[in-house]
Amino acid sequence: MTSTPTGSAHRDGYVPFPADAAAQYRAAGFWAGRPLGDLLRASAHRYPQRPALLDAEGSHSYADIDAAADRMAHGLLALGIAPGDRVVVQLPNVPEFMTVLFGLLRAGIIPVLSLPAHRRAEIEHLARLSDAVGYIVADRAGDFDYRELASTVRDAVPSLRHVLVLGEPGPFTDLTSVPRDGGELPEIDPGDIALMLVSGGTTGLPKLIARTHDDYVYNATTSAEVCALTEQDVYLATLPAAHNFPLACPGIFGTVGVGGAVAFVGDPSPESAFAAIERHRVTVTAVVPPLAQLWCAATEWEEADLSSLRLLQVGGARLAEVNAKEVTPALGATLQQVFGMAEGLINYTRLDDPAELLHTTQGRPLSPADEIRVVDGDGNDVAPGAEGELLTRGPYTIRGYYRAAEHNARAFTPDGFYRSGDLVRRLPSGHLVVSGRIKDVINRGGENVSCDELEEHLLAHPAVRHAAAVGLPDAVLGEKVCAVLVVDGEMPTLAEIKSFLTARGLATYKLPDVLRRSDKLPITAVGKIDKKALRAES
Ligand code: OOB
């Protein structure tokens, strides 16, 4: 009865869990042997008539969304996209995200989940790295035309055969023409790659993070338990849905797994997000700290009824204690701090944690099987409570980036711990306090900007001799992007540098907020650019 077995080319460059660890995770029940698409199937069996998706038209039942996902899966396969093939998905927060996502998963086609803010530099890289055969986009967002981006990427990446467009398709295939009826869908191996996330980036270009069905189902369903999600909950995808946080922490997958309803909002401003909360009676959503701050302030002038909101998750960057304290009084919801990473490990404050922990920590690990080490510069464990780098290994943390052997040798210890680059302190309760960072990344309001990557682009400018990117404190974003340049001749203006980088196809959130000129970049004892000194000077 089973059809096409999945090929294995997609596993080239994939770093699997070691067999003994996998066996343990299975035996302990962490890995349930369920494909991700089954989260939707099981809820459709249990609650066929309950709402799965809420949008402008009203509510769509589990039975309807389940059938739509199957039809999407059949349509994608009928185009000639095969199980195991990779397809770059770049969609805004629209209801169609659900059927596209579950359609791909059910077909065994691997979504490469890029963010709407990604541009040519990122998309070309991700498409090439994954040998993507397809690219799914919306026609446009604001004044940006994704079809033009798609033309450029298709010309540059030979593997890319299918461009599917939501909206006006232009020269490409209309996404709504794809779904069709069909018989059996391919059998999915739960140990196989389900989807790929994009790393916030530490060095150079963004990395791909291959997550398996087993590990991601565990991630989503256990997160749903921590958040006490039930079929009565309504989750609002406020952050870009392709990001791990709104996708599976517990997000869309966690909500679907318990039979709750999902709604999407394209614009996270208080005006539109509050209207969505009121309209759909949203109970849970996730935001980054600058948005949490903005939402709290906006309750002063926005009149929407937010009484349905029971849980506000805040993560992606450090939430200051003063801002943490504002959340419940302003929004009436319980605050949950979330310290997670696309590579795996997620820390949550628990719903019944005392206020002190809610306000001053970034939570504790999701799983009893999460292994945490806090180490000094030599890789030795620090004393309990002391600051050090967080290393982690566990049932939903990758053992290596996809097709990045060289980088993996540095980013993972020989025994498989991921070096997060985050500085933490661990309290006796197991809660972690994020105290800093050793990786060369700027966290711009929850969006991670790799300094290496930005510097490479800056160096391509004809006037730039040396370039260094550093994060400077910012009241709203936490950090803003500062580019320090050593230039020949006249110093380019910020506007010139921004349009230069945009023309190189760099995502907007990576563009510098400020520019500084320097005669000479300070150097450390080992000859690296001294970013600490630069930050102090800037
Ligand atoms: C989430 O995932 P990524 O992959 O975009 O970024 C991960 C990095 C962490 O290594 C850390 O440097 C920073 O973002 N981060 C935080 C934080 N949450 C993430 N730094 C301080 N405090 C926090 N609460 O950002 C992500 C993934 C899943 C759930 C939530 C966030």
Boltz pocket constraint, residues with backbone or C-beta under 6 A from the ligand:
constraints:
  - pocket:
      binder: B
      contacts: [[A, 198], [A, 199], [A, 200], [A, 244], [A, 245], [A, 249], [A, 314], [A, 315], [A, 316], [A, 317], [A, 318], [A, 319], [A, 337], [A, 338], [A, 339], [A, 340], [A, 341], [A, 342], [A, 343], [A, 345], [A, 346], [A, 362], [A, 420], [A, 422], [A, 434], [A, 437], [A, 443], [A, 446], [A, 448]]
      max_distance: 6.0
